[in-house]
Amino acid sequence: MIRDDIKAAQIAAMKAGDKESRAAISLIQAAIKNRDIEARTGKAPEDDDALVVEVLQKMVKQRRESIEMYTKGGRQELADAEAAEVAVIERFLPKQMSEAETKAAIEAIKAELGASEMKDMGRVMAELKARHATTLDMSKASALVKAALG
């Protein structure tokens, strides 16, 4: 489980005296704990790894946006710190599907659902998320689905 990997990495970082990794992993654990609390009120995902991957992907997205803003604002040291956190977070994410693999998955779902128009995009995206949420960047997939249906 990804949670166990994160916990083991936290211990390893503490033993190694790696303050940057330890700090980033602590942020990951806090975000996961917050998501767990939110999940208590709603319906929790069946797959715990899916919940953790969702949190990690959100964290990476936030940091990439911050890096972009820091770079535009001329604050390279802050952008570098965010990039270091992204590197730590990405260690725990499963290998992401390539663009070719994503296109193939979209085509398979399109054929299965008989989707051919833009009005079918919601159905295709829902099925794509159900099958590949942990190994796919849904924002990039959205553009590919639009291109496939458009």
Secondary structure, 3 states (H helix, E strand, C coil): CHHHHHHHHHHHHHHHCCHHHHHHHHHHHHHHHHHHHHHHHCCCCCCHHHHHHHHHHHHHHHHHHHHHHHHHCCCHHHHHHHHHHHHHHHCCCCCCCCHHHHHHHHHHHHHHHCCCCHHHHHHHHHHHHHHHHHHCCHHHHHHHHHHHHC
